[in-house]
Amino acid sequence: MGWIYLSLCIIFETIGVVLLKFADGFTVLWPSIGTIIAHLLSFYFGSLALRTIDISISYAVGSACGIVIMTLIGYFYFHENFSALKIIFILMILIGTVGLRLLKA
């Protein structure tokens, strides 16, 4: 169940960050409210995940997934720059995350 909770944590964190972009410094009401709710849900599911997953593994996996998801959303939805170096460094993060997960296995 811990990995399901961590997945929900990552999903809600991603939603919260995207809404934060639309909240425009908390000056737009509904995205601001959505940001707060999404992050509260993310914290809740993250706390449940930490019951069974080591904090170091949980944080590494959550961060790596968040980086990849937000990079893809940034590129496809917000038309942000995407360079070869960005891909290389993201791959390095993913390799490190997989390595940490394998150490735990």
DRENDO-1510 file (C-alpha; in Angstrom, 1 decimal, always signed):
<recs>
REC; n; res; u; v; w
REC; 1; MET; +0.0; +0.0; +0.0 .
REC; 2; GLY; +2.9; +2.3; +0.7 .
REC; 3; TRP; +3.7; +2.6; -3.0 .
REC; 4; ILE; +0.1; +3.4; -3.9 .
REC; 5; TYR; +0.1; +6.2; -1.2 .
REC; 6; LEU; +3.4; +7.5; -2.6 .
REC; 7; SER; +2.0; +7.5; -6.1 .
REC; 8; LEU; -1.0; +9.5; -4.9 .
REC; 9; CYS; +1.3; +11.9; -3.0 .
REC; 10; ILE; +3.2; +12.5; -6.3 .
REC; 11; ILE; +0.0; +13.0; -8.3 .
REC; 12; PHE; -1.4; +15.5; -5.9 .
REC; 13; GLU; +1.9; +17.3; -5.6 .
REC; 14; THR; +2.1; +17.6; -9.4 .
REC; 15; ILE; -1.5; +19.0; -9.5 .
REC; 16; GLY; -0.6; +21.4; -6.7 .
REC; 17; VAL; +2.5; +22.7; -8.6 .
REC; 18; VAL; +0.6; +23.2; -11.8 .
REC; 19; LEU; -2.2; +25.0; -10.1 .
REC; 20; LEU; +0.5; +27.1; -8.3 .
REC; 21; LYS; +1.6; +28.3; -11.7 .
REC; 22; PHE; -2.0; +29.4; -12.5 .
REC; 23; ALA; -2.4; +30.9; -9.0 .
REC; 24; ASP; +0.0; +33.7; -10.1 .
REC; 25; GLY; +1.4; +34.4; -6.6 .
REC; 26; PHE; -1.8; +33.5; -4.9 .
REC; 27; THR; -3.6; +36.4; -6.7 .
REC; 28; VAL; -6.1; +34.1; -8.5 .
REC; 29; LEU; -8.6; +32.6; -6.1 .
REC; 30; TRP; -9.6; +29.2; -7.5 .
REC; 31; PRO; -6.1; +28.0; -8.5 .
REC; 32; SER; -4.9; +29.2; -5.1 .
REC; 33; ILE; -7.5; +27.2; -3.3 .
REC; 34; GLY; -6.8; +24.2; -5.5 .
REC; 35; THR; -3.1; +24.5; -4.8 .
REC; 36; ILE; -3.6; +24.4; -1.0 .
REC; 37; ILE; -6.0; +21.4; -1.2 .
REC; 38; ALA; -3.8; +19.5; -3.6 .
REC; 39; HIS; -0.7; +20.0; -1.4 .
REC; 40; LEU; -2.6; +19.0; +1.8 .
REC; 41; LEU; -3.7; +15.8; +0.1 .
REC; 42; SER; -0.1; +15.3; -1.1 .
REC; 43; PHE; +1.2; +15.7; +2.5 .
REC; 44; TYR; -1.5; +13.3; +3.8 .
REC; 45; PHE; -0.7; +10.5; +1.3 .
REC; 46; GLY; +3.0; +11.1; +1.8 .
REC; 47; SER; +2.6; +10.6; +5.5 .
REC; 48; LEU; +0.8; +7.3; +4.9 .
REC; 49; ALA; +3.5; +6.2; +2.5 .
REC; 50; LEU; +6.1; +6.8; +5.2 .
REC; 51; ARG; +4.6; +4.2; +7.4 .
REC; 52; THR; +6.1; +1.5; +5.2 .
REC; 53; ILE; +8.7; +3.1; +2.9 .
REC; 54; ASP; +12.0; +4.5; +4.2 .
REC; 55; ILE; +12.0; +8.3; +4.2 .
REC; 56; SER; +15.2; +8.4; +2.1 .
REC; 57; ILE; +13.7; +6.1; -0.6 .
REC; 58; SER; +10.3; +7.9; -0.5 .
REC; 59; TYR; +11.8; +11.3; -0.9 .
REC; 60; ALA; +14.2; +10.2; -3.7 .
REC; 61; VAL; +11.5; +8.5; -5.7 .
REC; 62; GLY; +9.0; +11.3; -5.1 .
REC; 63; SER; +11.5; +14.0; -6.1 .
REC; 64; ALA; +12.7; +12.1; -9.2 .
REC; 65; CYS; +9.1; +11.4; -10.4 .
REC; 66; GLY; +8.1; +15.0; -9.7 .
REC; 67; ILE; +11.1; +16.3; -11.7 .
REC; 68; VAL; +10.3; +14.1; -14.7 .
REC; 69; ILE; +6.6; +14.8; -14.6 .
REC; 70; MET; +7.0; +18.6; -14.2 .
REC; 71; THR; +9.6; +18.7; -16.9 .
REC; 72; LEU; +7.2; +17.0; -19.4 .
REC; 73; ILE; +4.3; +19.2; -18.4 .
REC; 74; GLY; +6.6; +22.3; -18.7 .
REC; 75; TYR; +7.7; +21.2; -22.1 .
REC; 76; PHE; +4.4; +20.1; -23.6 .
REC; 77; TYR; +1.9; +22.4; -21.8 .
REC; 78; PHE; +3.9; +25.5; -20.9 .
REC; 79; HIS; +6.3; +25.3; -23.9 .
REC; 80; GLU; +9.5; +25.6; -21.7 .
REC; 81; ASN; +12.9; +25.0; -23.1 .
REC; 82; PHE; +14.2; +21.4; -23.4 .
REC; 83; SER; +17.9; +20.8; -24.0 .
REC; 84; ALA; +20.2; +17.9; -24.3 .
REC; 85; LEU; +21.8; +18.8; -21.0 .
REC; 86; LYS; +18.5; +19.0; -19.3 .
REC; 87; ILE; +17.8; +15.4; -20.5 .
REC; 88; ILE; +21.2; +14.2; -19.4 .
REC; 89; PHE; +20.8; +15.6; -15.9 .
REC; 90; ILE; +17.3; +14.3; -15.5 .
REC; 91; LEU; +18.6; +10.9; -16.5 .
REC; 92; MET; +21.3; +11.1; -13.9 .
REC; 93; ILE; +18.6; +11.8; -11.2 .
REC; 94; LEU; +16.6; +8.8; -12.4 .
REC; 95; ILE; +19.7; +6.6; -12.4 .
REC; 96; GLY; +20.4; +7.6; -8.8 .
REC; 97; THR; +16.8; +7.0; -7.8 .
REC; 98; VAL; +16.7; +3.5; -9.3 .
REC; 99; GLY; +20.0; +2.8; -7.7 .
REC; 100; LEU; +18.6; +3.8; -4.3 .
REC; 101; ARG; +15.6; +1.6; -4.8 .
REC; 102; LEU; +17.8; -1.4; -5.8 .
REC; 103; LEU; +19.8; -1.0; -2.7 .
REC; 104; LYS; +16.6; -1.3; -0.6 .
REC; 105; ALA; +15.4; -4.4; -2.5 .
</recs>
